Amino acid sequence: MKPLKLETLRQKMKDKDKEIIRLLNERSQISVEIGKVKGEGGIQVYDPAQESRVHAYLRELNSGPLPSKAVTAIFREVISASRDLQKPTTVAFLGPEASFSHSAARLHFGDSSRYFPQTGISRVFDEVEKDSIDWGVVPVENSLEGSVNTTLDRLITTPLKIRAEIYLRISQCLIASTKNMKDIKRIYSHPHALAQCQVWLKTNLPNCVLGEVDSTAAAVQMVRGKKNEAAIGSALAGQMYGLTLLAEGIEDNSSNMTRFLVIGRGESRVTGNDKTSLIFATPHSPGSLHSALASFARRKINLAKIESHPIKDKLWEYSFFVDMIGHTTDKPIKNCLQELKKKTTVLKILGSYPKSEGAL
């Protein structure tokens, strides 16, 4: 009876698969029609606010047993494929391929988008600013290493806006051509990755020689076909270059997280779960910063982050990067910004965008 029952269940599964495929194609046809409407109205195909609302709605619909994270991952690819039917989405990221920036971009935009690695963060901004590529993904801060100054410098001057944020847990893997860890004599990676895994390396491979290279992805490329060498990098790098993951999650601090920004033209609409980033500078006088911050405090606006950043060409003078909860169209924030203009020498809104639900 058991084989018969198994075949019955498998037939039920096939019937459901047929239904899912039919519904996915019906959904895709609707997506094509939406694309036509967007094209006629000059509306961008990728709408981070709308996609955030869709994912929130799907989480509400989900009654299990699939976890919400799995539903989000599945529909990320459904939405990515639908976007591609409307118009291919192009994304620039800090390369090379299989870098953590690449991982963050893929996890946000899905596999159906087109990805273009850039040799530096400034190149990502350049490509999007000149409209060669639609969107850019850049790292802005790491929980262990702090802020990425190149990104902050470009945000000050760019005409682009922050349209979304991505949090990616940085999980390091030991990657090699061999399947036996005992063969490994040398290990290569970016200096930060080697530092993040030093306890694991001393415990498990204390006699290996360590070598520094420009990126984790470059290290993985370098050890292909070499029996006695390994690299520390992302699982994506091992997958892309067809190598073996000898060990996963070897970082010493499991809370290592990097925040990335999606940059592009236009403005993200309000979702009800938003964050706004801005930069301001105050007069070089006592109490000026306190006065500026009072504009937020009086309206009970939650500041998720405030960080000073040196002003180039002005020794010992600083601007302040701020992340606050809410959207520029929210009345308290709108009033706050109007007041802040009178108290600052520089005020630039970097963007309002959907607040990330957490690490991918």
C-alpha positions in Angstrom: 0.0 0.0 0.0 2.9 2.4 0.8 4.2 2.6 -2.9 0.6 3.2 -4.1 0.1 6.0 -1.5 3.4 7.6 -2.6 2.4 7.5 -6.2 -0.9 9.1 -5.4 0.8 11.9 -3.5 3.2 12.4 -6.3 0.3 12.7 -8.8 -1.3 15.3 -6.5 2.0 17.2 -6.5 2.1 17.1 -10.4 -1.5 18.4 -10.5 -0.5 21.3 -8.2 2.6 22.0 -10.3 0.4 22.3 -13.5 -1.8 24.7 -11.6 1.1 26.8 -10.4 2.6 27.0 -13.9 -0.7 28.1 -15.3 -1.2 30.7 -12.7 2.4 32.0 -13.0 1.9 32.5 -16.7 -1.4 34.2 -16.2 0.3 36.5 -13.6 3.1 37.1 -16.2 0.6 38.2 -18.8 -0.9 40.7 -16.4 2.7 41.9 -15.7 3.2 42.5 -19.5 0.0 44.6 -19.5 1.3 46.6 -16.5 4.6 47.1 -18.4 2.7 48.6 -21.3 0.9 51.0 -19.0 4.2 52.0 -17.3 5.8 52.6 -20.7 3.0 54.8 -21.8 3.2 56.8 -18.6 7.0 57.0 -18.5 7.0 55.0 -15.2 10.1 53.1 -14.1 9.7 49.3 -14.3 11.4 48.7 -10.9 9.4 50.3 -8.1 10.9 49.5 -4.7 8.0 50.9 -2.8 5.5 48.8 -4.7 7.6 45.6 -4.4 8.0 46.2 -0.7 4.2 46.4 -0.4 3.8 43.2 -2.4 6.2 41.3 -0.2 4.4 42.6 3.0 1.1 41.6 1.5 2.4 38.1 0.7 3.7 37.7 4.2 0.3 38.5 5.5 -1.3 36.0 3.2 1.1 33.2 4.2 -0.4 30.7 6.6 2.4 28.1 6.4 3.9 25.6 6.6 6.3 27.6 4.3 8.2 30.2 6.4 7.7 33.8 5.3 11.4 34.0 4.4 10.9 31.2 1.8 7.8 32.9 0.4 9.8 36.1 0.0 12.6 34.3 -1.8 10.2 32.5 -4.2 8.3 35.7 -5.1 11.6 37.7 -5.4 12.3 35.5 -8.5 8.7 35.6 -9.7 8.8 39.4 -9.6 12.3 39.5 -11.1 11.1 37.4 -14.1 8.0 39.6 -14.4 10.1 42.7 -14.5 12.3 41.2 -17.2 9.2 40.7 -19.4 8.4 44.4 -19.1 11.9 45.6 -19.7 15.3 44.2 -18.7 16.6 45.6 -15.4 20.3 46.5 -15.4 22.3 46.7 -12.2 25.8 47.9 -11.5 27.6 46.6 -8.4 31.1 46.7 -6.8 32.8 43.8 -8.5 34.2 41.4 -9.4 31.5 38.8 -9.9 30.6 36.7 -6.8 31.6 39.6 -4.5 29.3 40.3 -1.5 28.0 43.3 -3.4 27.0 40.9 -6.2 25.3 38.6 -3.7 23.3 41.5 -2.2 22.3 42.8 -5.7 21.1 39.3 -6.8 19.2 38.7 -3.6 17.4 42.0 -4.0 16.8 42.2 -7.8 16.6 38.4 -8.5 18.3 36.3 -11.1 16.4 37.7 -14.1 18.2 41.1 -13.9 21.4 41.9 -15.8 24.4 42.6 -13.6 27.5 44.6 -14.4 30.6 44.5 -12.1 32.5 47.7 -11.6 36.1 48.2 -10.5 35.2 50.7 -7.7 32.3 52.3 -5.9 32.7 55.6 -7.8 32.3 53.7 -11.0 28.9 52.3 -9.9 27.7 55.9 -9.3 29.2 57.0 -12.6 27.5 54.4 -14.7 24.1 55.1 -13.2 24.5 58.9 -13.3 25.2 58.8 -17.0 22.2 56.4 -17.6 24.3 53.6 -18.9 22.8 51.3 -16.2 19.5 51.6 -14.5 20.4 50.9 -10.9 23.5 50.7 -8.6 24.2 48.7 -5.5 26.9 50.1 -3.1 28.0 49.1 0.4 27.5 52.0 2.9 28.4 50.4 6.3 29.6 47.2 8.0 28.7 46.3 11.5 32.4 45.5 12.3 34.3 47.9 10.0 32.1 50.9 10.1 31.0 53.3 7.3 32.3 53.1 3.7 33.7 56.7 3.2 33.7 56.5 -0.6 30.0 55.9 -0.7 29.3 58.7 1.8 31.5 61.1 -0.3 29.6 60.3 -3.5 26.2 60.6 -1.8 27.1 64.2 -1.0 27.5 65.2 -4.6 25.4 62.7 -6.7 22.1 63.7 -8.3 20.9 60.1 -7.6 18.7 59.1 -4.8 18.7 56.2 -2.3 15.8 54.0 -3.5 16.1 51.0 -1.2 18.4 49.3 1.3 19.7 45.8 1.7 21.1 44.1 4.7 23.4 41.1 4.0 24.9 38.8 6.6 28.5 38.3 5.7 29.1 34.6 5.9 32.6 33.4 4.9 33.4 30.0 3.4 36.6 28.0 2.9 36.6 27.3 -0.9 39.0 25.0 -2.8 39.4 22.7 -5.8 40.2 19.8 -3.5 37.7 18.0 -1.4 40.1 17.3 1.5 40.9 20.1 3.9 44.2 18.3 4.8 45.6 19.1 1.4 45.5 22.9 2.0 48.8 24.6 2.5 48.0 28.2 1.5 44.9 30.4 2.0 44.1 33.6 0.1 41.5 36.3 0.6 40.9 40.0 1.2 42.6 41.3 4.4 39.3 42.0 6.1 38.1 38.4 5.4 41.3 36.9 6.8 40.9 39.0 9.9 37.3 38.0 10.3 38.2 34.3 10.3 41.5 34.4 12.2 40.2 32.3 15.2 38.8 29.6 13.0 42.0 29.5 10.9 44.2 29.2 14.0 42.0 26.4 15.4 41.5 24.4 12.2 44.4 25.3 9.9 47.2 26.7 12.1 50.1 25.8 9.8 48.7 27.3 6.6 50.4 30.3 5.0 48.0 33.3 4.5 48.1 35.5 1.5 46.2 38.8 0.8 44.5 39.7 -2.5 42.2 42.5 -3.6 38.9 40.8 -3.1 37.4 37.5 -1.9 36.1 36.8 -5.4 39.6 37.3 -6.9 40.9 34.8 -4.3 38.4 32.2 -5.3 39.3 32.6 -9.0 43.0 32.3 -8.2 42.8 28.9 -6.4 40.9 27.1 -9.2 42.7 23.9 -10.2 45.2 24.2 -7.4 45.2 21.2 -5.0 47.1 22.8 -2.1 45.4 26.2 -2.1 42.1 27.5 -0.8 40.3 30.9 -0.6 38.0 32.5 1.8 34.9 33.9 0.1 31.2 33.8 -0.4 29.1 30.6 -1.1 28.1 32.4 -4.4 31.8 32.5 -5.4 32.3 28.8 -4.8 29.1 28.1 -6.8 30.0 30.4 -9.7 33.5 29.0 -10.1 32.5 25.3 -9.6 34.6 24.8 -6.5 34.0 22.9 -3.2 32.8 24.5 0.0 35.1 22.8 2.5 33.6 24.7 5.4 30.8 27.3 5.7 30.2 30.0 8.3 33.9 30.2 9.4 33.7 33.9 10.4 34.5 34.5 14.1 31.6 36.9 14.6 28.3 35.7 13.3 26.7 39.2 13.6 28.9 40.5 10.8 26.4 42.5 8.6 26.8 44.9 5.7 24.2 47.4 4.7 24.0 48.2 1.0 22.1 51.0 -0.8 20.2 50.8 -4.1 20.8 54.1 -5.9 18.9 55.4 -8.9 16.9 58.2 -10.3 13.4 59.2 -9.1 11.7 59.0 -5.7 10.3 56.1 -3.8 6.7 56.5 -2.7 5.5 56.1 0.9 4.9 52.6 2.1 4.1 53.2 5.8 7.4 51.5 6.8 10.0 53.9 5.4 13.4 55.4 6.2 14.8 58.7 5.1 18.5 59.6 4.8 19.8 63.1 4.7 23.0 65.1 5.2 23.3 68.4 6.9 26.0 70.8 8.1 25.6 73.4 10.9 27.2 76.7 11.5 30.6 76.5 13.3 29.2 77.9 16.5 28.4 76.5 20.0 25.0 74.7 20.3 24.3 74.6 16.6 24.2 70.8 16.4 22.1 70.6 19.6 19.6 73.1 18.0 19.4 71.1 14.8 18.8 67.8 16.7 16.1 69.5 18.7 14.0 69.8 15.6 13.8 65.9 15.5 13.3 65.5 19.2 10.4 67.9 19.5 8.5 65.9 16.9 9.5 62.5 18.4 11.2 61.5 15.1 13.3 58.4 15.7 16.9 58.8 14.4 18.2 55.3 13.5 21.7 56.7 12.9 23.7 59.9 13.1 27.3 60.0 12.0 29.8 62.9 11.5 31.8 63.0 8.3 34.7 65.3 7.5 34.0 68.1 4.9 36.6 67.9 2.2 38.8 71.0 1.9 37.6 72.3 5.2 39.9 71.2 8.0 38.2 70.1 11.2 34.7 70.8 9.9 32.1 68.1 9.7 28.8 67.3 8.1 26.3 64.8 9.6 24.6 61.8 8.0 21.3 61.0 9.5 18.9 58.1 9.0 15.4 58.7 10.4 12.3 56.5 10.5 9.6 57.8 8.2 9.0 59.4 4.8 9.5 63.0 3.6 5.8 63.2 2.9 5.0 62.4 6.6 3.8 65.6 8.2 6.2 65.6 11.2 9.2 65.0 8.9 8.0 67.6 6.4 7.8 70.2 9.2 11.1 69.1 10.7 12.9 69.5 7.4 11.4 73.0 6.9 12.7 74.1 10.3 16.0 72.4 9.8 16.7 74.4 6.6 16.8 77.6 8.8 19.3 76.0 11.2 21.8 74.5 8.8 24.3 75.7 6.2 23.8 72.6 4.1 20.8 70.2 3.9 20.4 67.5 1.3 17.7 64.8 1.3 19.4 61.6 0.1 16.2 59.7 -0.3 13.1 58.2 1.3 12.8 54.4 0.7 11.3 51.2 2.1 12.8 50.1 5.4 14.5 46.7 5.1 12.9 43.9 7.0 16.3 42.4 7.9 19.2 40.5 6.7 19.0 38.4 3.5 
